[in-house]
């Protein structure tokens, strides 16, 4: 669909001339001889851009501009005048004009201005759409889990999302710490500012300081130009420092200064730069143990540990596995263009009882792989990696009828009794604790 232009100009010759020029370029064009009729046409029609003269009968072009911006703030307005005064130009731009054109009008010039303005408008609309998509991608519904532990975390994240306080996320690798950090950022008042994730263990130690703080020209060999650091790039937004437990003591002290003063100093620089940052940090290490051992600064720990959220490993929230499986089936079927919509009961049972050393990330990778090799729209046991099938082999035999209920129960107790407490084990087997004790005694199974 062509863009629609409205030309508000009382000189009929100029109005007709501009209309011909833009019609030849494929635009839809309407004209108006006064601001009053122009406003009526705006009420009744959809226009992408308005070109208006400043000197008009009745309401002048500056007042028309103000009224347009008051009622239709997204509209692009270009001002045209024969009076090339800087004062008028400044007044028009302050009132919200996109640009200012002086008579006599050069057709190629105004065509280029209109083209640039509409291109900028399209980019802005695209950015708004992208921002909404990102916000939807990281809203709270993306933190999947109906288990009590995950519901508690979701409620807590909702409460603290818009606070200024720093957040420490604890949990094993693959438990979703970055997803939670993004949900916090994109549901806060900083959502329209940058979110910068930094993996402290992925950047070599000798480069990390320059990456975080930036550097000035000549600060070290190879620094031929000055460079902004990630902290400065994130100004006004959120920095996510993953694996903060791997940060060296030297960088810990410099990070502490940023947290305390909200100032950074580039490598080799003499002037500090003021920044406004919220920090979300994460680690899979026992950070309190690191503090006691002296490998992590106690004062920094207290600075990052204002709000602490501990993400449970997947093996402690097994009731969420089926939800996650179905979510990843839907996601990767769409991403990979494959019509895989189901998982059979035997494969699902194996996934539900697997130990999940790599947590959600491991499950995600396994489902992606299974969809790639599935040929009939269903994920089956044979589509699962051998390691998972080996760990759950007795279960596979049970669900395929090769083990009796008694044999399955015995194998299950032997395999998992040292990973779960009595009540959890009994619940998973669907029996009472007393029945579990009796079965263990009958089979001579001892608990470590």
C-alpha positions as CSV (number, residue, x, y, z in Angstrom):
1,X,0.0,0.0,0.0
2,X,1.4,3.5,-1.0
3,X,2.1,6.1,1.7
4,X,-0.5,8.9,1.8
5,X,0.6,12.5,1.9
6,X,-1.4,15.6,2.8
7,X,-0.2,19.0,1.4
8,X,-1.6,22.1,3.2
9,X,-0.8,25.0,0.9
10,X,-2.9,28.1,-0.1
11,X,-0.8,28.8,-3.3
12,X,-2.7,26.7,-5.8
13,X,0.1,26.6,-8.3
14,X,2.7,25.3,-5.8
15,X,0.1,22.8,-4.3
16,X,-0.6,21.4,-7.7
17,X,3.1,21.2,-8.6
18,X,4.0,19.3,-5.4
19,X,1.0,17.0,-5.9
20,X,2.2,16.0,-9.4
21,X,5.7,15.4,-8.2
22,X,4.7,13.0,-5.4
23,X,2.0,11.3,-7.6
24,X,4.7,10.4,-10.1
25,X,6.7,8.8,-7.3
26,X,3.8,6.5,-6.4
27,X,2.4,8.3,-3.3
28,X,-1.3,8.9,-2.7
29,X,-1.7,12.7,-2.4
30,X,-4.5,15.0,-1.1
31,X,-4.3,18.8,-0.9
32,X,-5.9,21.4,1.4
33,X,-5.9,25.2,1.1
34,X,-6.2,26.0,4.8
35,X,-5.2,24.6,8.2
36,X,-8.8,24.2,9.3
37,X,-9.8,22.0,6.3
38,X,-6.5,20.2,6.7
39,X,-7.4,19.2,10.3
40,X,-10.8,18.0,9.1
41,X,-9.1,15.8,6.5
42,X,-6.8,14.4,9.1
43,X,-9.8,13.5,11.3
44,X,-11.4,11.6,8.4
45,X,-8.3,10.1,6.6
46,X,-5.2,8.2,7.3
47,X,-2.1,10.2,6.3
48,X,1.5,9.2,6.8
49,X,3.0,12.6,6.3
50,X,1.9,16.2,6.2
51,X,3.6,19.1,4.3
52,X,2.4,22.5,5.4
53,X,3.2,26.1,4.6
54,X,3.7,28.4,7.6
55,X,1.8,31.4,6.1
56,X,-1.8,30.2,5.7
57,X,-5.2,32.0,5.9
58,X,-6.6,31.7,9.4
59,X,-4.6,29.3,11.6
60,X,-0.9,29.5,10.6
61,X,1.3,26.5,9.9
62,X,3.1,26.5,13.4
63,X,-0.3,26.3,15.1
64,X,-1.4,23.6,12.7
65,X,1.8,21.7,13.6
66,X,1.1,22.0,17.4
67,X,-2.5,20.8,16.9
68,X,-1.4,17.8,14.8
69,X,1.2,16.8,17.4
70,X,-1.3,17.2,20.2
71,X,-3.9,14.9,18.5
72,X,-1.7,12.7,16.3
73,X,1.8,12.7,17.9
74,X,3.0,9.9,15.6
75,X,2.4,12.0,12.4
76,X,5.4,13.4,10.4
77,X,5.1,17.1,9.6
78,X,7.4,19.0,7.3
79,X,7.2,22.8,7.4
80,X,7.5,25.0,4.2
81,X,8.1,28.8,4.2
82,X,9.4,31.6,2.1
83,X,10.7,33.3,5.2
84,X,14.1,31.7,6.0
85,X,14.5,33.0,9.5
86,X,16.4,30.8,12.0
87,X,13.9,31.8,14.6
88,X,11.0,30.4,12.7
89,X,12.9,27.2,12.0
90,X,13.8,26.7,15.6
91,X,10.2,27.3,16.6
92,X,8.9,24.8,14.1
93,X,11.5,22.1,15.2
94,X,10.7,22.7,18.8
95,X,7.0,22.2,18.1
96,X,7.8,18.8,16.6
97,X,8.4,19.4,12.9
98,X,10.5,16.7,11.2
99,X,12.3,19.2,9.0
100,X,12.1,22.7,7.5
101,X,12.1,23.6,3.8
102,X,12.6,27.1,2.4
103,X,10.9,28.4,-0.8
104,X,11.6,28.3,-3.7
105,X,11.2,24.5,-3.2
106,X,13.7,22.2,-5.1
107,X,11.7,19.1,-6.0
108,X,14.6,16.7,-5.5
109,X,15.3,18.1,-2.1
110,X,11.8,17.8,-0.7
111,X,11.4,14.3,-2.3
112,X,14.5,13.2,-0.4
113,X,13.3,14.7,2.8
114,X,10.0,12.9,2.5
115,X,11.7,9.6,1.6
116,X,14.0,9.9,4.6
117,X,11.2,10.8,7.0
118,X,9.0,7.9,5.9
119,X,12.0,5.5,6.1
120,X,12.7,6.7,9.7
121,X,9.0,6.3,10.6
122,X,9.1,2.7,9.2
123,X,12.2,1.9,11.3
124,X,10.6,3.4,14.4
125,X,7.5,1.2,13.8
126,X,9.7,-1.8,13.3
127,X,11.6,-1.0,16.6
128,X,8.3,-0.7,18.5
129,X,7.1,-4.0,17.1
130,X,10.5,-5.7,17.9
131,X,10.3,-4.3,21.5
132,X,6.8,-5.7,22.0
133,X,8.0,-9.1,20.6
134,X,10.9,-9.0,23.0
135,X,8.7,-8.1,25.9
136,X,6.3,-10.9,25.1
137,X,9.3,-13.3,24.7
138,X,10.4,-12.4,28.2
139,X,7.2,-11.9,30.1
140,X,6.4,-14.0,33.2
141,X,4.5,-16.6,31.2
142,X,7.8,-17.8,29.7
143,X,9.1,-18.9,33.1
144,X,7.4,-22.3,32.9
145,X,6.5,-24.2,36.0
146,X,3.5,-25.2,38.1
147,X,5.6,-26.7,40.9
148,X,5.3,-24.9,44.2
149,X,9.0,-23.9,44.1
150,X,8.6,-22.3,40.6
151,X,5.3,-20.5,41.5
152,X,7.1,-19.0,44.5
153,X,9.9,-17.8,42.3
154,X,7.5,-16.3,39.7
155,X,5.6,-14.4,42.4
156,X,8.9,-13.1,43.9
157,X,10.2,-12.0,40.5
158,X,7.0,-10.1,39.8
159,X,7.4,-8.2,43.1
160,X,11.0,-7.2,42.7
161,X,11.1,-6.6,38.9
162,X,10.7,-2.8,39.1
163,X,12.9,-2.3,42.2
164,X,16.3,-0.6,41.8
165,X,17.9,-3.2,44.1
166,X,20.6,-5.6,42.8
167,X,19.6,-9.3,42.4
168,X,21.7,-12.4,42.9
169,X,20.5,-15.5,41.1
170,X,21.8,-18.9,42.4
171,X,21.4,-22.3,40.8
172,X,23.1,-25.0,38.8
173,X,24.1,-24.5,35.2
174,X,21.0,-24.7,32.9
175,X,18.4,-23.8,35.4
176,X,17.2,-20.6,33.6
177,X,19.1,-17.8,35.3
178,X,19.4,-15.7,32.2
179,X,15.7,-16.2,31.3
180,X,14.8,-14.9,34.8
181,X,17.2,-12.0,34.6
182,X,15.6,-10.9,31.2
183,X,12.1,-11.3,32.7
184,X,13.2,-8.9,35.5
185,X,14.6,-6.4,33.1
186,X,11.8,-6.4,30.5
187,X,9.1,-6.1,33.2
188,X,10.8,-3.1,34.9
189,X,10.8,0.6,34.1
190,X,14.2,0.0,32.4
191,X,12.6,-2.2,29.7
192,X,13.3,0.4,26.9
193,X,16.9,0.7,27.9
194,X,19.7,-1.8,27.1
195,X,20.0,-5.3,28.7
196,X,23.6,-6.4,28.5
197,X,24.4,-10.0,29.4
198,X,28.1,-10.7,30.2
199,X,29.5,-14.2,31.0
200,X,32.5,-13.4,33.3
201,X,34.0,-16.8,32.6
202,X,33.8,-16.6,28.8
203,X,36.0,-13.5,28.3
204,X,39.8,-13.9,28.9
205,X,40.9,-12.3,32.1
206,X,43.3,-9.9,30.3
207,X,40.5,-8.6,28.1
208,X,37.6,-8.5,30.6
209,X,38.5,-5.1,32.3
210,X,38.6,-3.4,28.9
211,X,35.4,-5.1,27.8
212,X,33.6,-3.9,31.0
213,X,35.0,-0.5,31.5
214,X,36.2,0.5,28.0
215,X,39.6,2.0,27.3
216,X,41.2,5.2,26.0
217,X,43.4,5.4,23.0
218,X,47.0,4.3,23.8
219,X,45.9,2.6,27.1
220,X,47.8,-0.5,26.0
221,X,49.4,-2.1,23.0
222,X,46.8,-2.3,20.2
223,X,44.5,0.3,21.7
224,X,44.6,2.5,18.6
225,X,41.2,4.1,19.3
226,X,39.1,4.7,22.3
227,X,36.4,2.2,23.0
228,X,33.2,2.3,25.1
229,X,32.9,-0.5,27.7
230,X,29.8,-2.6,28.2
231,X,28.9,-0.8,31.4
232,X,28.7,2.5,29.5
233,X,26.8,0.9,26.7
234,X,24.2,-0.3,29.3
235,X,23.7,3.1,30.8
236,X,20.1,3.4,32.1
237,X,19.5,-0.3,31.8
238,X,20.5,-3.6,33.3
239,X,23.7,-5.5,33.4
240,X,23.5,-9.3,33.8
241,X,26.9,-10.7,35.1
242,X,26.7,-14.4,34.7
243,X,29.2,-16.6,36.6
244,X,30.3,-13.7,38.8
245,X,32.0,-16.2,41.1
246,X,34.7,-16.5,38.4
247,X,35.6,-12.8,38.6
248,X,39.2,-12.1,39.7
249,X,39.8,-10.3,43.1
250,X,41.2,-7.3,41.2
251,X,38.1,-6.9,39.1
252,X,35.9,-7.5,42.1
253,X,37.2,-4.4,43.8
254,X,36.6,-2.3,40.6
255,X,33.1,-3.7,40.3
256,X,32.5,-2.8,43.9
257,X,33.4,0.8,43.1
258,X,30.8,0.8,40.3
259,X,28.1,-0.6,42.5
260,X,28.9,2.0,45.3
261,X,29.4,5.1,43.2
262,X,27.7,4.4,39.9
263,X,30.8,5.6,38.2
264,X,33.2,3.9,35.8
265,X,36.7,4.8,34.7
266,X,38.0,3.4,31.3
267,X,41.3,1.7,31.2
268,X,44.0,4.3,30.9
269,X,41.5,7.1,31.5
270,X,41.7,9.9,34.2
271,X,38.1,11.0,34.2
272,X,35.2,9.0,35.7
273,X,31.9,8.6,33.8
274,X,28.6,8.6,35.7
275,X,26.3,5.7,34.9
276,X,22.9,4.5,36.0
277,X,22.9,0.7,36.1
278,X,21.0,-2.1,37.8
279,X,23.0,-5.3,38.3
280,X,21.7,-8.8,38.2
281,X,24.4,-11.3,39.0
282,X,24.4,-15.1,38.8
283,X,26.6,-18.0,39.8
284,X,26.4,-21.8,40.0
285,X,29.1,-21.8,42.7
286,X,28.7,-21.8,46.5
287,X,29.3,-18.0,46.8
288,X,29.1,-18.0,50.6
289,X,31.8,-20.7,50.7
290,X,33.9,-18.6,48.3
291,X,33.6,-15.6,50.7
292,X,34.8,-17.7,53.7
293,X,37.7,-19.1,51.6
294,X,38.7,-15.5,50.6
295,X,38.2,-16.0,46.9
296,X,35.3,-13.6,46.8
297,X,35.1,-10.2,48.5
298,X,32.7,-10.1,51.4
299,X,31.8,-6.4,50.8
300,X,31.0,-7.2,47.1
301,X,28.9,-10.2,48.1
302,X,26.7,-8.0,50.4
303,X,26.3,-5.4,47.5
304,X,25.1,-8.0,45.0
305,X,23.1,-10.0,47.5
306,X,20.3,-7.4,48.2
307,X,17.7,-9.8,46.7
308,X,18.6,-13.5,46.3
309,X,16.6,-15.9,44.2
310,X,17.6,-19.6,44.2
311,X,16.5,-21.6,41.1
312,X,15.9,-25.3,41.8
313,X,17.4,-27.9,39.6
314,X,15.1,-29.7,37.3
315,X,15.3,-33.0,39.3
316,X,13.7,-31.2,42.2
317,X,10.7,-30.0,40.1
318,X,9.9,-33.1,38.1
319,X,6.2,-32.1,37.9
320,X,7.3,-29.4,35.5
321,X,9.0,-31.7,33.1
322,X,6.0,-32.5,30.9
323,X,5.1,-28.8,30.7
324,X,8.6,-28.0,29.5
325,X,8.7,-30.9,27.1
326,X,5.5,-29.8,25.4
327,X,6.7,-26.2,25.3
328,X,10.0,-27.2,23.6
329,X,8.1,-29.5,21.2
330,X,6.0,-26.6,20.1
331,X,8.9,-24.2,19.9
332,X,11.3,-26.4,17.9
333,X,8.7,-27.8,15.6
334,X,8.0,-24.3,14.5
335,X,11.7,-23.2,14.4
336,X,12.8,-26.3,12.5
337,X,9.7,-26.5,10.2
338,X,8.8,-30.0,11.3
339,X,5.3,-31.3,12.1
340,X,6.2,-33.0,15.4
341,X,3.4,-32.5,17.9
342,X,3.5,-35.4,20.3
343,X,5.7,-37.5,22.5
344,X,4.7,-41.1,23.3
345,X,4.2,-42.2,26.9
346,X,7.3,-44.4,27.1
347,X,9.6,-41.6,26.0
348,X,7.9,-39.1,28.4
349,X,8.2,-41.5,31.3
350,X,12.0,-41.8,30.7
351,X,12.3,-38.0,30.6
352,X,10.4,-37.7,33.8
353,X,12.7,-40.0,35.7
354,X,16.0,-38.9,34.3
355,X,18.4,-37.1,36.7
356,X,18.9,-34.0,34.4
357,X,22.5,-33.1,35.2
358,X,22.3,-30.3,32.7
359,X,18.8,-29.2,33.8
360,X,16.5,-27.3,31.5
361,X,19.2,-26.6,28.9
362,X,19.9,-30.3,28.6
363,X,16.2,-31.0,28.2
364,X,15.9,-28.3,25.6
365,X,18.8,-29.8,23.5
366,X,17.3,-33.3,23.7
367,X,13.9,-32.2,22.5
368,X,15.5,-30.2,19.6
369,X,17.5,-33.3,18.6
370,X,14.5,-35.6,18.9
371,X,12.5,-33.4,16.6
372,X,15.2,-33.3,14.0
373,X,15.4,-37.1,13.7
374,X,11.7,-37.8,14.2
375,X,10.0,-38.9,11.0
376,X,6.4,-39.6,11.9
377,X,5.4,-36.6,14.0
378,X,5.9,-38.3,17.3
379,X,9.0,-38.4,19.6
380,X,9.7,-42.0,20.6
381,X,12.2,-43.7,22.9
382,X,14.5,-44.4,19.9
383,X,14.8,-40.6,19.3
384,X,16.3,-40.1,22.8
385,X,20.1,-40.1,23.4
386,X,21.6,-43.4,24.5
387,X,22.8,-41.9,27.8
388,X,19.2,-41.1,28.8
389,X,17.9,-44.5,27.7
390,X,20.7,-46.3,29.6
391,X,19.9,-44.4,32.8
392,X,16.2,-45.2,32.4
393,X,16.6,-48.6,30.9
394,X,14.8,-50.5,33.7
395,X,12.0,-48.0,33.3
396,X,11.8,-48.6,29.6
397,X,11.6,-52.3,30.2
398,X,8.8,-51.7,32.6
399,X,6.7,-49.5,30.4
400,X,7.2,-51.9,27.4
401,X,6.0,-54.8,29.6
402,X,9.4,-56.5,30.1
403,X,9.4,-56.0,33.9
404,X,6.7,-56.8,36.4
405,X,5.4,-54.1,38.8
406,X,7.4,-55.7,41.6
407,X,10.6,-55.8,39.6
408,X,10.1,-52.2,38.5
409,X,9.4,-51.0,42.1
410,X,12.5,-52.8,43.4
411,X,14.7,-51.3,40.7
412,X,13.3,-47.9,41.2
413,X,14.0,-47.9,44.9
414,X,17.6,-49.2,44.4
415,X,18.2,-46.5,41.8
416,X,16.8,-43.4,43.5
417,X,16.6,-44.0,47.2
418,X,19.8,-42.1,47.9
419,X,18.7,-39.1,45.8
420,X,15.3,-38.5,47.4
421,X,13.9,-38.6,50.9
422,X,11.4,-41.3,52.0
423,X,8.3,-39.2,51.4
424,X,9.4,-38.1,47.9
425,X,10.3,-41.7,46.9
426,X,7.0,-43.0,48.2
427,X,5.1,-40.3,46.4
428,X,6.8,-41.1,43.1
429,X,5.9,-44.8,43.5
430,X,2.4,-43.9,44.6
431,X,2.7,-45.8,47.9
432,X,2.8,-44.9,51.6
433,X,6.1,-44.6,53.5
434,X,5.2,-47.6,55.6
435,X,4.7,-49.7,52.4
436,X,8.1,-48.4,51.1
437,X,9.7,-49.5,54.4
438,X,8.2,-52.9,54.2
439,X,9.3,-53.5,50.6
440,X,12.8,-52.4,51.4
441,X,12.9,-54.8,54.4
442,X,11.5,-57.7,52.3
443,X,14.1,-57.2,49.5
444,X,17.0,-56.5,51.9
445,X,17.7,-53.1,50.4
446,X,19.7,-50.9,52.8
447,X,19.8,-47.1,52.5
448,X,23.1,-45.2,52.6
